[in-house]
Amino acid sequence: MMNNIKIKSFENLQLNFGNDLLDSKKCKLIYHSLIQKKQSLLSKLNVRNIDCPIEVTELIENDLDGIYGTRRKYEDLLHKVNVLQITKQYIRVIQKLEYFNVELEREYKSKDYEKCVTIFANLCEINWNLKYLDNFYLNNIICGVQKYWHDILKSSLSESFEETLKSIKWPFVNANFSLQTPPQNAIDGLKLLTEYLLQIELSNDRFDSIALSMSTSCLSAPTFLMIQPLRKRFIYHFYGPRQTNRLDKPEWYFTQILTWIRDHKEFLHKWIQPVVDKLGYCHLDIELEFMVGLVQLAVEKLHADIGKAQYDDFTFSHTVDEALSFDKELRISYDYPVIQAGVLGVLTQAQVFIKWISMERKFALEKMDNILSSSELAFEPLDSDIDNLKVTVCADAFMTLLKRITDRYESLPQPGHRLQFLELQLELLDDFRVRLIQIAKAEEGNVIESKVPMIANTLFYMENVLLDWGNTLHYLNLYYYKSKSENISPTVLLPDIDDSTLENEAQSVFTETLLLYGDMRRFLISTMSEFVMEEIESKSQNYIREDWSKMKVDKDFKNLSLTPSACSMFEVIAKRLHQLQKSLADKIFSIIWKSLAQQLDNYLFEELIWNKKLEKGGILQLRYDIERNLFPLFSQFTDKPEGHFKQLLGSLQTCNI
């Protein structure tokens, strides 16, 4: 069409303008003239323009009315078609429901459960496909039909399932019987019924969250039915006036639950779980469900008894211990997931938890009293010493006490509960330190032959243990949560420990405790060192007052002997070093003998050399006393004892003899 218009346009130009088209100036005039005519025509055709001819306006309006009218007719027709299609689909759904209802009725009467389950699955598929349909009446009809047949099928299948369980003598209350193989036809029937029961589960996302809550209503139908006989037995034995229902014997029902788990675990794994896997329910663990159901029995029983147990401290403490032991056995021996709820939920209820932590504090303080009550035995070293730490009886017993507290609470799922137990441990550590201070202050007279060295060993051993504990995952997690709750950066380092006995470690939950224990240990070391030095100074007075300027010169160094007045001083040094080495841990003794060597170096330098006028004879004698008598006393602790007496050695070497 466009080509025809172009041809006609060329013909009109040729006819009207002829040779004028060959002149460029005339072409421009022709072009502008045509543009003006075009604009004039467009202006006349604009219906908004008052100059537009009435004929054009009427023609356009008539055309628009026709277009809109035709569109409305088509829209009405489409709406009617859509209504008819929806009505047709609605009728088809109703017919399908009627058909499935009739088919289910017929197959159910003939006891053909396989076909019933298949038809029911089709019914569920319709419900699933139409669940977002905005038709309340139809949805109610579908859901009503579905629930009606679900209840009927589940009731009938459950009855058959229970009869089959009885035929294989379920539950296995005899451990030996659980090892026997039931009749194959009964097993096949049980597997088939398990499959049917799982297939008629109403909710399509029933198993999407397998982190089951502690409720038997969340269990799959087969698991629920398998637990019911055990529930009846449990209630029979552990509720009511039975002799097996004793408040002071919670271990009886805990042991029964663990026994049932053990006796049925293999059967579930061998026969039931493969059915679940076959259906593609890879997220459903029948063994776990079975354990959850049985653990719920223990939870209900513990919840019923714990309130009464609180009135007797011994019964309450025993119940808590047995519950913790039960939970630990579940998780270690049967891989019961940490995220899965259990009896710990009962122990961490507010009122019970307050009572629990109060009892822990009470028993710990009583145990601490017993540990320190026999003061003579409390600070005796253990027979089996590790790394020559001279571990005392009280240190080992107290750290064992803290470790047992940790063992009881470390499996608690909530950090807040674990932090409360940590605070209790820190309180006990501080209380123990205060009691050690009181015992140390009560010691009078010779501190070297008192309990002070053993107290220093106790502190040192506990510091080492706390440093090790602080690096374990349990206490690192607690430090993280504690720092987070207190808004403290967890990357700060401990201040350097000046005695170098303990390495500089990253901060932990025991940082403040370690600083206090370290301060006390250093104070006791300083006390022992000062006592020895005072005794040395007392015994050295005659030696210090020797007239070194009048001593005769003996050229033969080998012929010299120890200055008689020095004997008592060297005897004290030898005796105290021997006593300290025997009573102190190796690292503490290393600190104290080095400290004594340094103090001796300063003392003898100031008293014998700095304030004295020595002649050759005195210098030679002093050199003999130092090199042949003092250095050998320390040579058993170091290969180069002279390195710890730099002032004395340097002064004697500078003298010309």
C-alpha positions as CSV (number, residue, x, y, z in Angstrom):
1,M,0.0,0.0,0.0
2,M,2.9,2.3,0.9
3,N,4.4,1.8,-2.6
4,N,1.1,2.7,-4.3
5,I,0.9,5.9,-2.2
6,K,4.5,6.8,-3.2
7,I,3.8,6.2,-7.0
8,K,0.7,8.3,-6.9
9,S,2.5,11.1,-5.1
10,F,5.2,11.1,-7.8
11,E,2.6,11.3,-10.5
12,N,0.8,14.2,-8.8
13,L,4.0,16.1,-8.4
14,Q,4.9,15.6,-12.1
15,L,1.4,16.6,-13.2
16,N,1.1,19.7,-11.1
17,F,4.6,21.1,-11.1
18,G,6.3,19.7,-14.2
19,N,9.6,21.3,-15.0
20,D,9.5,23.4,-11.8
21,L,10.9,20.3,-10.0
22,L,14.2,20.8,-11.8
23,D,14.7,24.2,-10.1
24,S,16.0,23.9,-6.5
25,K,14.6,27.3,-5.5
26,K,11.1,26.4,-6.8
27,C,11.4,23.0,-5.1
28,K,11.9,24.7,-1.7
29,L,8.8,26.9,-2.4
30,I,6.8,23.8,-3.3
31,Y,8.0,22.0,-0.2
32,H,7.0,24.8,2.2
33,S,3.6,25.2,0.4
34,L,2.9,21.5,0.9
35,I,3.9,21.6,4.6
36,Q,1.4,24.5,5.2
37,K,-1.4,22.5,3.5
38,K,-0.6,19.5,5.6
39,Q,-0.7,21.5,8.8
40,S,-4.0,23.1,7.8
41,L,-5.5,19.7,7.1
42,L,-4.3,18.3,10.4
43,S,-5.8,21.3,12.3
44,K,-9.1,20.7,10.6
45,L,-9.1,17.0,11.6
46,N,-8.4,17.8,15.3
47,V,-11.8,17.4,17.0
48,R,-10.7,19.7,19.8
49,N,-10.3,22.5,17.3
50,I,-13.4,24.7,16.9
51,D,-12.6,25.0,13.2
52,C,-13.0,21.2,12.7
53,P,-15.9,20.4,10.3
54,I,-18.9,18.9,12.0
55,E,-18.9,16.0,9.6
56,V,-15.4,14.9,10.7
57,T,-16.3,15.1,14.4
58,E,-19.5,13.1,14.0
59,L,-17.7,10.5,11.9
60,I,-15.0,10.0,14.5
61,E,-17.5,9.9,17.4
62,N,-19.6,7.3,15.6
63,D,-16.5,5.1,15.0
64,L,-15.4,5.3,18.7
65,D,-18.9,4.4,19.9
66,G,-18.8,1.4,17.6
67,I,-15.3,0.3,18.9
68,Y,-16.3,0.7,22.6
69,G,-19.5,-1.1,22.0
70,T,-17.8,-4.0,20.3
71,R,-15.2,-4.2,23.1
72,R,-18.0,-4.4,25.8
73,K,-19.7,-7.1,23.9
74,Y,-16.5,-9.1,23.7
75,E,-15.8,-8.6,27.4
76,D,-19.3,-9.8,28.4
77,L,-18.8,-12.8,26.2
78,L,-15.4,-13.6,27.8
79,H,-16.8,-13.2,31.3
80,K,-19.6,-15.6,30.5
81,V,-17.1,-18.1,29.0
82,N,-15.0,-17.8,32.1
83,V,-17.9,-18.3,34.4
84,L,-18.9,-21.4,32.4
85,Q,-15.4,-22.8,32.6
86,I,-15.1,-22.2,36.4
87,T,-18.6,-23.8,36.8
88,K,-17.5,-26.7,34.7
89,Q,-14.3,-27.2,36.7
90,Y,-16.3,-26.8,40.0
91,I,-18.7,-29.5,38.9
92,R,-15.7,-31.7,37.8
93,V,-14.1,-31.3,41.3
94,I,-17.4,-32.2,43.0
95,Q,-17.8,-35.2,40.7
96,K,-14.3,-36.3,41.5
97,L,-14.9,-36.0,45.2
98,E,-18.1,-38.0,44.8
99,Y,-16.2,-40.6,42.7
100,F,-13.3,-40.9,45.3
101,N,-15.8,-41.1,48.1
102,V,-17.7,-43.9,46.4
103,E,-14.5,-45.7,45.5
104,L,-13.1,-45.4,49.0
105,E,-16.4,-46.7,50.4
106,R,-16.2,-49.7,48.1
107,E,-12.5,-50.5,48.7
108,Y,-12.8,-50.0,52.4
109,K,-15.6,-52.5,52.7
110,S,-13.5,-55.0,50.8
111,K,-10.5,-54.2,53.1
112,D,-8.3,-53.4,50.2
113,Y,-6.1,-50.9,52.1
114,E,-3.6,-50.5,49.2
115,K,-6.3,-49.1,46.9
116,C,-7.7,-47.1,49.7
117,V,-4.4,-45.4,50.4
118,T,-3.9,-44.8,46.6
119,I,-7.4,-43.2,46.3
120,F,-6.8,-41.2,49.5
121,A,-3.5,-39.9,48.0
122,N,-5.4,-38.7,44.9
123,L,-7.9,-37.0,47.2
124,C,-5.0,-35.3,49.1
125,E,-3.5,-34.2,45.8
126,I,-6.8,-32.4,44.9
127,N,-6.8,-30.6,48.2
128,W,-3.1,-29.7,47.8
129,N,-3.7,-28.2,44.3
130,L,-6.7,-26.2,45.4
131,K,-5.5,-25.1,48.8
132,Y,-5.0,-21.5,47.6
133,L,-8.4,-21.4,45.9
134,D,-10.5,-18.5,47.2
135,N,-13.7,-20.6,47.7
136,F,-14.5,-21.2,51.3
137,Y,-17.4,-23.6,50.6
138,L,-15.4,-25.8,48.2
139,N,-12.4,-25.9,50.5
140,N,-14.6,-26.9,53.4
141,I,-16.1,-29.7,51.4
142,I,-12.7,-31.1,50.3
143,C,-11.2,-30.9,53.8
144,G,-14.2,-32.5,55.3
145,V,-14.1,-35.4,52.9
146,Q,-10.4,-35.8,53.4
147,K,-10.5,-35.7,57.2
148,Y,-13.5,-38.1,57.3
149,W,-11.6,-40.7,55.3
150,H,-8.3,-40.0,57.1
151,D,-9.9,-40.7,60.5
152,I,-11.5,-43.9,59.2
153,L,-8.4,-45.2,57.5
154,K,-6.1,-44.3,60.4
155,S,-8.4,-45.9,62.9
156,S,-8.6,-49.1,60.9
157,L,-4.9,-49.2,60.0
158,S,-3.9,-48.5,63.6
159,E,-6.1,-51.3,64.8
160,S,-4.4,-53.7,62.3
161,F,-1.0,-52.3,63.2
162,E,-1.6,-53.0,66.9
163,E,-2.7,-56.5,66.2
164,T,0.4,-57.2,64.2
165,L,2.6,-55.8,67.0
166,K,1.0,-58.2,69.4
167,S,1.7,-61.1,66.9
168,I,5.4,-60.4,67.1
169,K,5.2,-60.1,70.9
170,W,5.8,-56.3,71.0
171,P,7.1,-54.7,73.1
172,F,10.3,-56.6,73.8
173,V,10.4,-56.6,77.6
174,N,12.9,-59.4,77.6
175,A,16.3,-58.4,76.3
176,N,17.0,-61.9,74.9
177,F,13.7,-62.0,73.0
178,S,14.6,-58.8,71.1
179,L,17.4,-60.7,69.5
180,Q,15.0,-63.3,68.0
181,T,13.6,-63.0,64.5
182,P,9.8,-62.6,64.4
183,P,7.7,-64.5,61.8
184,Q,8.4,-63.1,58.3
185,N,4.7,-62.8,57.4
186,A,4.1,-60.7,60.5
187,I,7.1,-58.6,59.7
188,D,5.9,-58.1,56.1
189,G,2.5,-57.1,57.4
190,L,4.0,-54.6,59.8
191,K,6.1,-53.0,57.1
192,L,3.1,-52.7,54.8
193,L,1.0,-51.1,57.5
194,T,3.8,-48.8,58.4
195,E,3.9,-47.7,54.8
196,Y,0.2,-47.1,54.7
197,L,0.1,-45.1,57.9
198,L,2.9,-42.9,56.8
199,Q,1.2,-42.3,53.4
200,I,-2.1,-41.1,54.9
201,E,-0.4,-38.4,57.0
202,L,-2.6,-35.4,56.5
203,S,0.0,-32.6,56.4
204,N,2.3,-32.7,53.5
205,D,5.0,-30.9,55.5
206,R,4.5,-33.1,58.6
207,F,8.1,-34.1,58.7
208,D,9.7,-30.9,57.4
209,S,10.9,-30.0,60.9
210,I,12.2,-33.2,62.5
211,A,13.5,-31.4,65.5
212,L,10.5,-32.8,67.3
213,S,9.0,-31.0,70.3
214,M,8.6,-33.0,73.5
215,S,5.1,-34.1,72.6
216,T,3.9,-37.5,71.5
217,S,1.4,-35.7,69.2
218,C,4.3,-34.8,67.0
219,L,5.3,-38.4,66.4
220,S,4.5,-40.3,63.3
221,A,1.6,-42.7,63.6
222,P,3.7,-45.9,63.6
223,T,6.0,-44.6,66.3
224,F,3.1,-43.4,68.4
225,L,1.5,-46.8,68.2
226,M,4.7,-48.7,69.0
227,I,5.2,-46.5,72.1
228,Q,1.7,-46.9,73.5
229,P,2.2,-50.4,75.0
230,L,5.4,-49.1,76.7
231,R,3.6,-46.1,78.0
232,K,0.9,-48.3,79.6
233,R,3.6,-50.4,81.3
234,F,5.5,-47.2,82.4
235,I,2.4,-45.7,84.0
236,Y,1.5,-49.0,85.6
237,H,4.9,-49.4,87.3
238,F,5.9,-45.8,88.1
239,Y,2.6,-44.1,89.0
240,G,0.1,-44.9,91.7
241,P,0.7,-47.2,94.7
242,R,3.2,-49.6,93.1
243,Q,6.3,-50.5,95.0
244,T,8.3,-49.5,91.9
245,N,7.0,-46.0,92.2
246,R,9.5,-44.5,94.8
247,L,10.4,-40.9,95.0
248,D,13.9,-41.7,96.3
249,K,14.6,-44.1,93.4
250,P,14.4,-42.1,90.1
251,E,17.1,-44.3,88.7
252,W,14.5,-47.1,88.4
253,Y,12.4,-45.4,85.7
254,F,15.5,-43.8,84.0
255,T,17.1,-47.3,83.7
256,Q,13.8,-48.7,82.4
257,I,13.7,-46.1,79.6
258,L,17.3,-46.8,78.6
259,T,16.6,-50.5,78.6
260,W,13.6,-50.2,76.3
261,I,15.7,-48.0,73.9
262,R,18.4,-50.6,73.9
263,D,16.1,-53.6,73.4
264,H,14.1,-52.0,70.5
265,K,16.8,-50.1,68.7
266,E,18.0,-52.9,66.4
267,F,14.5,-54.0,65.4
268,L,13.6,-50.4,64.4
269,H,16.8,-50.0,62.4
270,K,16.4,-53.4,60.6
271,W,12.7,-53.4,59.8
272,I,11.0,-50.0,60.1
273,Q,13.6,-47.5,59.0
274,P,13.9,-49.1,55.5
275,V,10.2,-48.5,55.0
276,V,10.6,-44.8,55.8
277,D,13.6,-44.6,53.4
278,K,11.7,-46.3,50.7
279,L,9.0,-43.6,50.8
280,G,11.7,-40.9,50.5
281,Y,11.2,-39.6,54.0
282,C,15.0,-39.3,54.4
283,H,14.5,-36.6,57.1
284,L,12.5,-39.0,59.3
285,D,14.5,-41.0,61.8
286,I,12.3,-43.7,63.4
287,E,14.9,-44.5,66.0
288,L,15.1,-40.9,67.1
289,E,11.3,-40.6,67.2
290,F,11.1,-43.7,69.3
291,M,13.7,-42.3,71.7
292,V,11.9,-38.9,71.8
293,G,8.6,-40.7,72.7
294,L,10.3,-42.7,75.5
295,V,12.2,-39.7,76.8
296,Q,8.9,-37.9,77.0
297,L,7.8,-40.5,79.5
298,A,10.8,-39.8,81.7
299,V,10.2,-36.0,81.3
300,E,6.6,-36.3,82.5
301,K,7.6,-38.5,85.4
302,L,10.4,-36.2,86.5
303,H,8.2,-33.2,86.2
304,A,5.6,-34.9,88.4
305,D,8.1,-35.9,91.1
306,I,10.6,-33.0,91.2
307,G,8.3,-30.7,93.1
308,K,7.9,-33.3,95.9
309,A,11.6,-34.1,95.9
310,Q,12.5,-30.5,96.6
311,Y,11.4,-30.9,100.2
312,D,14.2,-33.3,101.0
313,D,17.7,-32.2,100.1
314,F,19.1,-35.6,99.7
315,T,16.3,-36.9,97.5
316,F,16.4,-33.7,95.4
317,S,20.2,-34.0,94.9
318,H,20.0,-37.6,94.1
319,T,17.2,-37.0,91.5
320,V,19.3,-34.3,89.8
321,D,22.3,-36.6,89.7
322,E,20.3,-39.4,88.2
323,A,18.6,-37.1,85.6
324,L,22.0,-35.8,84.5
325,S,23.4,-39.3,84.3
326,F,20.4,-40.3,82.2
327,D,20.8,-37.4,79.9
328,K,24.5,-38.1,79.5
329,E,23.9,-41.8,78.8
330,L,21.3,-40.9,76.1
331,R,23.7,-38.5,74.3
332,I,26.8,-40.6,74.5
333,S,25.5,-44.2,74.1
334,Y,22.6,-43.5,71.8
335,D,23.6,-40.3,69.9
336,Y,20.6,-38.4,71.2
337,P,21.0,-35.0,69.5
338,V,22.1,-32.0,71.6
339,I,19.4,-29.9,70.0
340,Q,16.8,-32.4,71.1
341,A,14.9,-31.6,74.4
342,G,15.2,-33.9,77.3
343,V,15.1,-34.1,81.1
344,L,17.4,-31.0,81.3
345,G,14.4,-28.9,80.4
346,V,12.8,-29.9,83.8
347,L,15.9,-29.2,85.7
348,T,16.2,-25.7,84.2
349,Q,12.7,-24.6,85.1
350,A,13.1,-21.4,87.2
351,Q,12.1,-22.8,90.6
352,V,13.9,-26.1,90.1
353,F,17.0,-24.5,88.8
354,I,17.2,-22.1,91.8
355,K,16.9,-25.0,94.1
356,W,19.6,-27.0,92.1
357,I,22.2,-24.3,92.2
358,S,21.5,-23.6,95.8
359,M,22.1,-27.2,96.6
360,E,25.3,-27.2,94.6
361,R,26.6,-24.3,96.7
362,K,25.5,-25.9,100.0
363,F,27.2,-29.2,99.3
364,A,30.3,-27.6,97.8
365,L,30.8,-25.5,100.9
366,E,30.3,-28.6,103.1
367,K,32.8,-30.5,101.1
368,M,35.2,-27.6,101.3
369,D,34.9,-27.7,105.1
370,N,35.6,-31.4,105.1
371,I,38.6,-30.9,102.8
372,L,40.3,-28.3,105.1
373,S,39.0,-29.6,108.4
374,S,41.9,-32.0,108.8
375,S,44.6,-29.4,108.4
376,E,47.5,-31.9,108.9
377,L,46.4,-34.3,106.1
378,A,44.9,-31.6,103.9
379,F,48.3,-30.2,102.9
380,E,50.1,-33.6,102.6
381,P,51.4,-34.3,99.1
382,L,49.7,-37.0,97.0
383,D,51.4,-40.3,96.7
384,S,51.2,-40.1,92.9
385,D,52.8,-36.7,92.0
386,I,52.7,-35.3,88.5
387,D,55.6,-33.3,87.2
388,N,56.9,-32.9,90.8
389,L,54.2,-30.3,91.5
390,K,53.9,-31.5,95.1
391,V,50.1,-31.6,94.6
392,T,48.4,-31.4,98.0
393,V,45.4,-33.5,99.1
394,C,43.2,-30.4,99.5
395,A,44.2,-29.0,96.1
396,D,43.4,-32.2,94.3
397,A,40.1,-32.7,96.3
398,F,38.9,-29.1,95.7
399,M,39.7,-29.2,91.9
400,T,38.0,-32.5,91.7
401,L,35.0,-30.9,93.4
402,L,34.9,-28.1,90.8
403,K,35.4,-30.6,87.9
404,R,32.3,-32.6,89.1
405,I,30.3,-29.4,89.2
406,T,31.4,-28.7,85.6
407,D,30.5,-32.2,84.5
408,R,27.0,-31.7,85.9
409,Y,26.2,-28.4,84.2
410,E,28.3,-28.4,81.0
411,S,25.5,-30.1,79.0
412,L,22.9,-27.5,79.8
413,P,21.7,-26.0,76.5
414,Q,21.3,-22.4,77.6
415,P,24.4,-20.3,78.1
416,G,22.7,-18.3,80.8
417,H,22.3,-21.3,83.0
418,R,25.9,-22.4,82.4
419,L,27.1,-18.9,83.3
420,Q,25.3,-19.0,86.7
421,F,27.1,-22.2,87.5
422,L,30.4,-20.6,86.4
423,E,29.7,-17.7,88.9
424,L,29.2,-20.3,91.6
425,Q,32.6,-21.9,90.7
426,L,34.3,-18.5,90.8
427,E,32.7,-17.8,94.2
428,L,34.0,-21.2,95.5
429,L,37.5,-20.5,94.2
430,D,37.6,-17.1,96.0
431,D,36.2,-18.6,99.2
432,F,38.9,-21.3,99.1
433,R,41.6,-18.7,98.6
434,V,40.3,-16.7,101.6
435,R,40.4,-19.8,103.7
436,L,44.0,-20.5,102.6
437,I,44.9,-17.0,103.6
438,Q,43.4,-17.6,107.1
439,I,45.3,-20.8,107.5
440,A,48.6,-19.2,106.4
441,K,48.1,-16.2,108.8
442,A,47.5,-18.7,111.6
443,E,51.0,-20.2,111.1
444,E,53.5,-18.9,113.6
445,G,57.3,-19.2,114.0
446,N,59.3,-21.0,111.4
447,V,57.4,-20.6,108.1
448,I,59.7,-23.0,106.3
449,E,58.6,-25.8,108.6
450,S,55.0,-24.7,108.6
451,K,52.1,-25.2,106.2
452,V,53.2,-22.2,104.2
453,P,55.2,-24.1,101.6
454,M,52.4,-26.5,101.1
455,I,49.9,-23.7,100.7
456,A,52.2,-22.2,98.0
457,N,52.2,-25.5,96.2
458,T,48.4,-25.7,96.5
459,L,48.0,-22.3,94.9
460,F,50.5,-23.0,92.2
461,Y,48.8,-26.3,91.2
462,M,45.4,-24.7,91.1
463,E,46.7,-21.9,88.9
464,N,48.1,-24.4,86.4
465,V,44.8,-26.3,86.4
466,L,42.8,-23.1,85.9
467,L,45.0,-22.1,83.0
468,D,44.4,-25.4,81.3
469,W,40.7,-25.2,81.9
470,G,40.5,-21.7,80.5
471,N,41.7,-23.1,77.1
472,T,39.1,-25.8,76.9
473,L,36.1,-25.4,74.5
474,H,33.6,-25.4,77.4
475,Y,35.2,-22.4,79.2
476,L,36.1,-20.6,76.0
477,N,32.4,-20.6,75.1
478,L,31.5,-19.4,78.5
479,Y,34.1,-16.6,78.2
480,Y,32.6,-15.6,74.9
481,Y,29.1,-15.4,76.3
482,K,30.3,-13.7,79.5
483,S,32.2,-11.1,77.5
484,K,29.2,-10.6,75.2
485,S,26.9,-10.1,78.1
486,E,29.3,-7.7,79.9
487,N,30.3,-5.9,76.6
488,I,34.0,-6.8,77.2
489,S,36.5,-7.4,74.3
490,P,37.6,-11.1,74.5
491,T,41.1,-10.3,73.0
492,V,42.8,-8.6,75.9
493,L,45.8,-10.3,77.4
494,L,46.7,-11.0,81.0
495,P,49.4,-8.8,82.4
496,D,52.9,-10.3,82.4
497,I,53.6,-12.5,85.4
498,D,56.9,-11.3,86.7
499,D,58.1,-14.6,88.1
500,S,57.8,-16.4,84.7
501,T,56.4,-19.5,86.3
502,L,53.2,-19.3,84.3
503,E,53.2,-18.3,80.7
504,N,51.4,-15.2,79.5
505,E,48.0,-16.5,78.4
506,A,44.9,-15.0,76.7
507,Q,42.2,-13.9,79.1
508,S,39.7,-16.5,80.2
509,V,36.8,-16.7,82.7
510,F,39.5,-17.3,85.4
511,T,41.5,-14.2,84.7
512,E,40.6,-12.3,87.9
513,T,40.9,-15.5,90.0
514,L,44.4,-16.2,88.6
515,L,45.5,-12.7,89.4
516,L,44.4,-13.1,93.0
517,Y,45.9,-16.6,93.4
518,G,49.1,-15.4,91.8
519,D,49.4,-12.4,94.2
520,M,48.9,-14.7,97.2
521,R,51.5,-17.2,95.9
522,R,54.1,-14.5,95.3
523,F,53.4,-13.1,98.8
524,L,54.1,-16.5,100.4
525,I,57.2,-17.0,98.3
526,S,58.4,-13.5,99.4
527,T,57.6,-14.4,103.1
528,M,59.6,-17.6,102.9
529,S,62.5,-15.8,101.2
530,E,62.5,-13.0,103.8
531,F,62.5,-15.5,106.7
532,V,65.5,-17.4,105.3
533,M,67.4,-14.1,104.7
534,E,66.7,-12.9,108.2
535,E,68.0,-16.2,109.6
536,I,71.1,-16.0,107.4
537,E,71.8,-12.4,108.4
538,S,71.4,-13.4,112.1
539,K,73.9,-16.3,111.7
540,S,76.4,-14.2,109.7
541,Q,77.0,-11.4,112.2
542,N,80.3,-12.9,113.6
543,Y,81.4,-13.6,110.0
544,I,80.7,-10.0,109.0
545,R,82.6,-8.7,112.0
546,E,85.8,-10.5,111.1
547,D,88.9,-8.3,110.9
548,W,89.7,-9.1,107.2
549,S,92.5,-6.6,107.1
550,K,94.7,-8.6,109.6
551,M,94.3,-12.0,108.0
552,K,97.6,-13.6,107.0
553,V,98.4,-14.2,103.3
554,D,98.8,-17.8,102.3
555,K,100.0,-18.1,98.8
556,D,98.8,-21.7,98.5
557,F,95.0,-21.4,97.9
558,K,94.5,-25.1,98.4
559,N,95.7,-25.0,102.0
560,L,93.0,-22.6,103.1
561,S,89.9,-23.7,105.0
562,L,86.5,-22.2,105.6
563,T,86.4,-19.3,108.0
564,P,85.1,-20.7,111.3
565,S,82.7,-17.9,111.9
566,A,81.0,-18.6,108.5
567,C,80.1,-22.2,109.5
568,S,76.7,-21.3,111.1
569,M,75.7,-19.1,108.2
570,F,76.5,-21.7,105.5
571,E,74.8,-24.4,107.7
572,V,71.6,-22.3,107.7
573,I,71.8,-21.8,103.9
574,A,72.3,-25.5,103.3
575,K,69.6,-26.6,105.6
576,R,66.9,-24.2,104.4
577,L,67.7,-24.9,100.7
578,H,67.3,-28.6,101.4
579,Q,64.1,-28.1,103.2
580,L,62.6,-25.8,100.6
581,Q,63.6,-28.2,97.8
582,K,62.0,-31.0,99.6
583,S,58.7,-29.2,100.3
584,L,58.2,-27.0,97.3
585,A,57.2,-27.7,93.7
586,D,60.2,-27.6,91.4
587,K,59.2,-24.3,89.7
588,I,58.4,-22.5,93.0
589,F,61.7,-23.7,94.4
590,S,63.5,-22.5,91.3
591,I,62.0,-19.0,92.0
592,I,63.0,-19.0,95.6
593,W,66.6,-20.2,95.4
594,K,67.3,-17.7,92.6
595,S,65.8,-15.0,94.8
596,L,67.9,-16.1,97.8
597,A,71.1,-16.1,95.6
598,Q,70.4,-12.6,94.5
599,Q,69.7,-11.4,98.0
600,L,72.8,-13.1,99.3
601,D,74.9,-11.5,96.6
602,N,73.6,-8.1,97.5
603,Y,74.0,-8.7,101.3
604,L,77.5,-10.1,101.2
605,F,78.7,-7.5,98.7
606,E,77.4,-4.6,100.9
607,E,78.5,-6.1,104.2
608,L,81.9,-7.6,103.3
609,I,83.2,-5.6,100.3
610,W,81.5,-2.3,100.0
611,N,81.9,-1.3,103.6
612,K,85.1,-3.1,104.4
613,K,88.8,-2.4,103.8
614,L,90.2,-5.8,102.7
615,E,93.9,-6.7,102.4
616,K,95.3,-9.5,100.3
617,G,94.9,-12.1,103.0
618,G,91.3,-11.2,103.7
619,I,90.5,-11.1,100.0
620,L,92.0,-14.5,99.4
621,Q,90.1,-16.0,102.4
622,L,86.8,-14.4,101.3
623,R,87.3,-15.7,97.8
624,Y,87.9,-19.2,99.2
625,D,84.7,-19.0,101.3
626,I,82.7,-17.9,98.3
627,E,84.1,-20.1,95.5
628,R,84.7,-23.3,97.5
629,N,81.8,-23.1,100.0
630,L,79.0,-20.8,98.9
631,F,78.9,-21.7,95.2
632,P,78.8,-25.5,95.8
633,L,75.6,-25.0,97.9
634,F,73.8,-23.7,94.7
635,S,75.7,-25.9,92.2
636,Q,73.1,-28.7,92.7
637,F,70.5,-26.4,91.2
638,T,72.5,-24.9,88.3
639,D,75.6,-25.6,86.3
640,K,76.9,-22.1,86.8
641,P,76.1,-20.9,90.3
642,E,78.5,-18.0,89.9
643,G,76.2,-16.4,87.4
644,H,73.8,-15.6,90.2
645,F,76.5,-13.8,92.3
646,K,77.7,-11.3,89.8
647,Q,78.5,-8.6,92.3
648,L,80.6,-10.8,94.6
649,L,82.4,-12.5,91.7
650,G,83.1,-9.3,89.8
651,S,84.5,-7.6,92.9
652,L,86.8,-10.5,93.8
653,Q,88.1,-10.8,90.2
654,T,89.0,-7.1,90.2
655,C,91.2,-7.5,93.3
656,N,94.9,-8.1,92.6
657,I,96.2,-10.9,94.8
